[in-house]
Amino acid sequence: MIRILIADDHAIVRGGLKQILATTADIAVTAEAGQGSEVIEKLRSCDFDLLLLDMTMPGISGVDLIRRVRAEQPALPVLVLSIHNEAQVASRALRAGATGYVTKDSDPDVLLAAIRKLADGGRFIDPKLVDAMVFEKHSGDVPPHEVLSDREFQVLQMLAAGRSINDIADTCALSAKTISTHKMRLMQKLGLTNNAEVIRYAIRHGLISE
């Protein structure tokens, strides 16, 4: 039996995933988490065979959370289930330590195949993203946001989702001044001058999660 921890801040999503996984005989959801800190707590208190992780949750999330999980549970397979269908987002997750990546608009059979492959020691990338991820590495047309640091990339996504500097600072456990510095640097790197341009950039590149 593959014991799974589902981590997603939307109860409806968690419920839907549990319904899908309940149709199998070899996969069981043994715990849920709605925010990053819960993920760490559950991993410390219970044994799991796989973490099914959303990229965007309250508190610590995204690549920061993946790195925390990897540091504490080096052998635990981490399957990211994300609304982001952009190759650069998937690449960042995998570089941070995720062992698989599936988009939320994938067929349930793809999700089940990914879970079983990771639980068996393999890796899995959503078939819809494979070509983009392979060919982007050989293309000179690399998106400008590839030069951003992981923190700058995270701030870009949050700004584009309409979140304030103070809200982002609280989520990242950093000062508003530090977040403002990240914002200034990412706007300089991307050649953007205001929030409206940040939002348009994020929409154009498929970086907004909500």
Secondary structure as GFF3:
##gff-version 3
##sequence-region A 1 210
A	DSSP	beta_strand	2	7	.	.	.	ID=ss1
A	DSSP	alpha_helix	11	21	.	.	.	ID=ss2
A	DSSP	beta_strand	27	33	.	.	.	ID=ss3
A	DSSP	alpha_helix	36	45	.	.	.	ID=ss4
A	DSSP	beta_strand	50	53	.	.	.	ID=ss5
A	DSSP	alpha_helix	62	72	.	.	.	ID=ss6
A	DSSP	beta_strand	78	82	.	.	.	ID=ss7
A	DSSP	alpha_helix	87	96	.	.	.	ID=ss8
A	DSSP	beta_strand	100	103	.	.	.	ID=ss9
A	DSSP	alpha_helix	108	119	.	.	.	ID=ss10
A	DSSP	beta_strand	124	125	.	.	.	ID=ss11
A	DSSP	alpha_helix	127	136	.	.	.	ID=ss12
A	DSSP	three_ten_helix	144	147	.	.	.	ID=ss13
A	DSSP	alpha_helix	150	160	.	.	.	ID=ss14
A	DSSP	alpha_helix	165	172	.	.	.	ID=ss15
A	DSSP	alpha_helix	176	190	.	.	.	ID=ss16
A	DSSP	alpha_helix	195	204	.	.	.	ID=ss17
###
